[in-house]
Amino acid sequence: MYRKLPGNAVEHVNLLINIADTHLENGELNKAEIGLAEVEKRLNRLVKLKLLDRNHPIFARFNNYYGGLYARRQNYPKAASRFRQAKDLLERNKMTEHHFYATLLNNIATLYVHEGDAYKARDSFPKVISILSKTLGANHPEVGRTYVSLSWVHFITGDPVSAEEDIRKAIEILENRPGFELFLAAAYNNRGGMSKQKGLTKEAESDFRRSFELRKKFKKQKPLEYSESLVNLADIFIDTRRADQAEAMCKEAADIRGSIVGLEPDAYAIILLSYGRALAVNGKPERAVEVWKQAVTLADKSPEREILAQSLNNLGEIYRRLKRFNDAEPLLKRSYEMWPRIRMGNSLAMLNTCNHYRDLFLDQGMPVPQGVLACIQRFNK
């Protein structure tokens, strides 16, 4: 495929980068890596032939996408290194007011969130919006998409008012803009997620439905986004006693993600968490066990520990309910010990695991460990 593409050297390499980026967006990480490796080989050949200088901006673009690949694989140090190389090169070329520089800053800010520094990310996005507004216009869809990212950062840093204002601006920019429906879908998806966390189930369902309908049109082109909307809506259905519909939707999402070659393990595991939940609520605990066992296996391969801790909790709890106490104990213990290590010792997820771990001991007529009781008491205060 790569050797047959036409065009001059730089245009040819740019086209290869675009192909790799498409694979990256679709979660086909192995294909993206093969494409970027081919790009790197061609760039090195052009440099060796003295047809290209390593200060050419195309190297910044290449490193940006390689950084994106590393970020998707949760190899954050290597992602940061690639992003830093791209940033330094653009700054040497005095391209700090170019919209591509803003795109790179956006990726770096997103990396901060993955690394657990949402406050640093929050402080980075205004510069991104400023550059994009100057170079592309204040109402450009890229500005709207950046407001979507900023909204979630504001929300997780405890500023829901700013988050709502960001989403309002994003939807105002993106609504009725043909060709940018997926940006708009992301805005509704974020707002639905915020409403759900605030306990506003009706509002969350409305926004998740809107996002789902927008993404449904791109089911084949963007399977990751479509499957995300399926599960988000399914989770609402589970919470509102529509588990039959939820189970079918989760199965479809799991089938989609299971068919993507090279998909990062946690991206599949997170779907299985919801699928198992739908099965459990539907009175199919043994099937839930099999799904959550698969989720644990997948999540154990990923550095994204939150998904693993939740998978361990879910599987341990369903074993407890099935009175398979010997199977439940090591799983709940591991989840209980993991939450504090990933800086989530004060989260509701931690409390949930503590309750399940306590119930495991009570079910067997055994004394509950003092640490577990202390954790529950801390939350009850």
N, C-alpha and C positions, 0 to 999 in steps of 0.2 A: 504493500500500500504506500509506504513512505517514499520509495524510490521512483514512483511513477508520477509524482505531483509536479506540475509545470511551474514556471516562473523563475525570476532571478533569485540569487542566493538568499538575500534577506527576506524577500516576500515568501520564498519557499519555506524558510525556517519559521517565519511567523505563522504560516498556514499549519505547519506541524504542531506548533505550540497551541493553536486554536483547537486542533483535533484532540490533543492531550487534555486540554481544559474541558472539552465536552465529556471525555471519559471521567475526569475528576468530578464534575458536577453530577454525573450519573452514578457516582459511587464505584465506578470500575477502576479501582486504584491500580491494579496490576497492569491494565492496558495503558493507563495514564503514565505509569513509570516506564513502560517500554517506549512510549512515544517521547517522553522527556529525555530518556537515555539516547535515543536517536538524535534528538535535537542537540544534545551536548556533544555528541560525536561529530555532527556536521559543523557546529560552531568551532570546535577545536581544529577541524580540518581547514576551515576558512582562515583561521588565525595563522595556522602553520603555513598556508599558501600566501600569507600577507595580503589577503583580500578583505580582512576585517580586523579591527582593533578591539582589544578587550574592554575599552572604554565606551564602545558603542552601546546605545540604550537598549539594544535587543538583549544584551546580557542581563540587564535589570529585569526585563520582562520574563526571561527564562528563569532567573533566580526567584522571582515572585511566585511563579507557578510551582516551582520545585518546593518552595517554602509551604505553599498550600497543600501539596501532597504530603509533606512531613507532618503538617498540622493535622490533616485528616487521619493520619496514622498515630496521632498523639505523641509523636517524637518532637516535642516542643523545643528542645535545645537546637536540633538541626533546623527546624523551621525558623527559629529566631536568627540563626546564622545566615540562612539564605535571604531572609527579609532584610537583614542588616547590610548584606552585600549589595542588594538591589537599591536600598535607600542611599548608601554611600555613593554608588555610581550615579544615580540621578542627581544627587547634590553636587557632585563634581562637574556634571554637565549642566549645572544651573537650571534644572528642570523642576524646581520646587513649587512652581505655580502651575504645573501641568496636571491635567486631570488624572493621569496615570499615577502621579506621585500621591494624589489623594486616595486612589484605590489601594495603593500599597500601605499607606497609613491606616486605612480601614482594616486591612488584613492584619496589621500589627496590633491594632486595638482589639480585634477579635481574639488574637493570640493571648493578649493579656487576660481576657476573660477565662480562656481555657486554663491558663496558668494560675487562676485564682486571684487575680488582681483587677477586679472589676472597676475599682476606683481610678486606677491608672487609665483604663480603657475609656471611662467616662470623660476624663479630661482630654483625651485625644480626639474624640469625635467632632467637637466644634471646629477644629482646624480643617478636618476633612470636609465638613459642610461648607466652610468658608471658601476653600479652594474650588470645590465643585460649583458653588453658586457663581463665582467669578468667571470660571472657564466655560461652564455649560449653561448657566442660567439658574436662578433661584427655584424655578419650577420644573427643572429637569428631573426625569424619573430616577436618576442616580442619586439626586438629593433626597428624594422621597425614600428610596431604599436605605439610605444612611440613617434617616430619621427612624426607620423601623429598627435598625440595630441599636441605635442610641436609646430607644424606648425601653428595650429589655434591660439594658445596662442600668438605666435610671431605676427601673423597677427592682432589680436585685440588689441595688445599693440603697434601697429604702426611700426612694423618692417617687411615689406613685403619681403625684400630681404632674411632675415633669414628664413622666412616662406617658400619661394620658395625652398631654399636649403634643408630645412627639408623634404619637400615633395619629392624632387628629390632623397634624400637618402632613404626615405621610399619605393618609387616605385622601386628603384634599388634593394633593399633587398627583396621585396615581389613579384616582377614580376616572373612568371613561377615557383612559389612555390606551388605545389599541396597541398591542405588541408588548405591553408591560403588565399583563394580567398576573403573572407569577409574582411580581413585586407587590402588587396589591394583595394577592393571596397571603403573602408573608405578613403583611400588615394586619390583616384580619386574624391570622393565626396567632400572632403575638398578643393582640388584644384579647383574644379568646383565652389564651393561657393566663394572662393577668387576671381576667375576670374569674376564671376557675380557682386560682389561688386565693382570691378574695371571697370565695364562696358564692359568687354570683352565677349560679348554674345556668339560668335561663339566658343571660347575656352571653355567657361562654358558648352555649350551644348555637346561638344565632351566629356568632362570629365564626365558629368552627365550620358551620354549614356553608357559610359564604366562601370561606377559604377552600373547602372541599369542592364546591361546585366550580370554582375557578380552576383548581388544579386538575379536576377530572378531565378537562379538555386536553390536558397535556400528559395523560396517564402513561402513554408509551414513551414520550420524549423525556419526561421527568418522573421516573418511578419512585425516587426517594421522597420527593415532595408529596406526591399523591398518597403514598403509603403512610406518611406522617399524618396527613389530614384524616385518613381512614381511622387511624388509631386514636387520634385526639377526639374525634367524634364518638368513637366506640367507647372511650373511657367515660364520656358523659352519659352514654346509654347504660353503661354498667351502674353508674351512680344513681340512675333514675329508673332502675328495674326494667330495663329493656335489653336484658343480657343475650337473648336469642339473636337479635340484630347485631349486637356487639361482637358475639362469637364469630358470626359470618364475616364481618368486616375485618376483624383481627386475623382470621385465617387468610383472607385475601392479601392483607398487608404482609403477613409472614411468608406467604408463597412468593410474593413479589421480591421481597428482600432476600429470601433464600435462593432465588434464581440469579442474583447478581454476583458474578464471579469477581473475587477480590474485594468484596465489601468488608469494611472494618468490622470486627466481631461485635463490638458494642452496639453498632447500628442495627444489627440483627437481634441482639439480645434484648434491647429495649422494647422491640415489638413483641417479643415472646413474653415479656413481663405482663403486658396487657392481655395477650392471648390467654395465658394461664389464668389470669384473674377472671376473664369472661367464662372460662371453663369451670372454674371453682364455683362461681356464683350460679352457674347453670346446673350445679349438682353433678359435675363430672370431675371429682377430685383426682382420680387415678390418671386421667388424661392431663390434668393440670400438673401433676407431678412430673410426667414425662417432658412436658413443655418447659417447665422451670428447671429441670435437670439440664436440659439443653442450654437454657439461658445461663446457668452457672458455668457450664463448660466454656461457652463462648466468652462470657465476661471475664473469666479467669485468664484469658489470653490478652486482655486489653489493659492498658495502664489506667483506664477510666474506672477508678475504684468505686465510685458511687453506684454504678449499675451493678457491680458485683455484690456490694453490700446489700442492695435491695433484692437481688436474685437469691442470695443466701437466706435472707429474712423470709421471703415468700415461700421458698421450698421448705425451710425449717418449720414454718407455721402450718403448712398443709400436712406435713408429716405428723405434727403434734395433734392436729384434728383427727388424723387417721389412727392416732394412738401408736404411732411408730416412733416411740420416744427415743430409742437409741439412734435412729437416723436423724431425728430433729435436733438433738442436743449439740453436736459439733457444728452444725450449720448456724444455729441461732447464736452460739457462743462466738463463732468467727465474725458474724455480722455485728454483734454487740461490741466486740473489741475493735472492729474496723472503723466504725463511725467516728470515734474521737481522733483516730489517726489521720483521717482525711478532713479534719477540721469541721466535722458535722456532728460533734458531740452534743450540741445544743439544739439540734434540729428535731422536727416532729418525727422524722424517720427514725431517729435514735430512740425517741420515746416509744414509738410503735414496736421496735425490736425489743426494748426493755419489757414492755407489757407481755409480749409473746414469750420471752425467756422466763419471766416470772410465772406465767400460766403453765409452762412446761414443768416447773418444779411443783407447783400446786397440784397439778393433775396426778402426780406420782406420790403425793403426800410427803414431799421432801422440803426441807427448809430452803427458803429463797436466799441466795447470796446477798450480803449486805450492800455490795456495790450496785446491784440491780435495784434494790429497794430505794437506795439513796438517789439513784438516777430518776426514778419515778416521782419520789417526793420533791426533788428539785423542780421538776416540771409543774407539779401540782401547786407549788407556791405561787 
